[in-house]
């Protein structure tokens, strides 16, 4: 799975006829917990709950125990789930937010970076820095609009 997701990250979001992603299938298999651990999934139950929450976009996604995500876990999440997880990642640490944004599709990550650069330019020009929580909220709302 690591090789597959590294070569074709979009494969992580492909669902089978039952609506499950490759990682969900691994985590629901009774022997999959060991394999998931070897792949870098630090909390298989939390990851499974997160993947299942991605199927219900109307509900807020709580990362809770799933943070911090490993690089493999971030690569295994569908892009819409990554965007929905951005608020929790920002609250956890800038490193987690960078990890999530790095696994968004390149055009979506570029949009968020462009927005961040525009905000920085406006702040510098106006000599009026915005509080970090406000900047984070703007970026989170922008990420949410990518998959609305």
N, C-alpha and C positions, 0 to 999 in steps of 0.2 A: 504494500500500500504506500509506503514512503516513496518508493521509486515511481509509482504511478502518479501520486500527487505532485511530486517534484517535476515530473515531465509534463503533466497535463493537470494543472490545478483545478480546472473546471470539472474534472472527473469526480471530485469530492461532492459535487452537488447533483450528480446524476442519480436518479431514483429508479429502483427496480419496479416491477409490476405491482408490488405491494406498497410502494411509496417510500421505501427505505433507502438511505444512502449507504455506500460501502462501509463507512465507520459504524453506522447504526447496526448493520448486520453483524459486524464483528463484536460489538458491545452486547448485543442481545444473545449471542451464542454463548452457552455456558462455559466454553473453553476460551472464549474471546478475551476475557479479562486479562489473562496472562499475556496474550499476544498484544493487547492494547497497551499494557505496561511496557512491553519491549519497544513499542513504537513511539513511546513518549507521552502516553495519556496518563496523567498523574492521578486523576480521580474518575474512573470509568463511569460510575453512577451519575456524577454531576455532569459529565460530558454527554451521556445519553439523555439526561433531562434537558440539557441545552439544545441538543439536536432535535428532540421532539418538540420543544418550544418553538423552534424555527418553522415548524409546519403550521403553527397557529399564529400568524402574524398579528392578529387583533389583540393578542395578549402581550403584556410587557414581558420581556425576556430578563429573567433574574440570573445573573452569573454566579453570585454568591460563592459557593464552594468551588466553582470551576476556575476561578482566578487564583493565581496567574496561569494563563494558558501557555503551553509549550508551543514551539514553532510548528510542530506537527499538528497539534490541536487547532491552531489558528488556520493552518492550510487546509484542514479537513472541514471547516465550516463554510456553508454557502455564503456568498457575498452579502446577501440581504441580512443574514444572521450576524455577520461581522459588523455591519453598519448599525444594527440594533444593539449590539453589545458595546458599541463605542462609549456610551455614557458611563457604564460600569468600568470599562478599561481606563478611561480618563480619571475616574475617581480613584482607581487602584494605583496607577502610576503612569507617567509619560512613556515609559518603556513598553507597557502593555498597549497603550494607544498606538505607538509606532508599529508594534508587531501586527496589530489588527489592520492598520492602514496599509502596511506592506503587503498584506494578503488580499486586499481589495483588487478588483480588476484595475489595470493600469490607468484607464481613462477616468475611473471614479476617484482613485487616489490622487491623480493629477488635479482634478476639480477641487478636492479638499485642500491640497497644497496651494493652489492658486488663490483660493479664498483666504487661507491663512496669510499668504504673502500680501494680498490686498489689504487685509485688516492691519497688518504690521505697517504698511506704507501709510495708511490713513492715520494711524496713531502717531507715527513719526512726524508726518507733515503737520498734524494738528497739535503736536506736543502735548497730547492728552492720552496717556496710556489707559486702556480699559482693564478692569480687574480680571484676573485669570479665570475665575468662575464664569464670568460673562463671556469671555472668548471661547471657553470650552462649550458653553451652552449654544453659542452660535454655530460652532463646528459640528456639534452633535445634531442640531436641527438640520443643518445642510446635509449631513450624512443620511439622516432619515428621509430627506426629500429625494435622494438618489433612488430609493426603492419604494417610494410611496405609490 
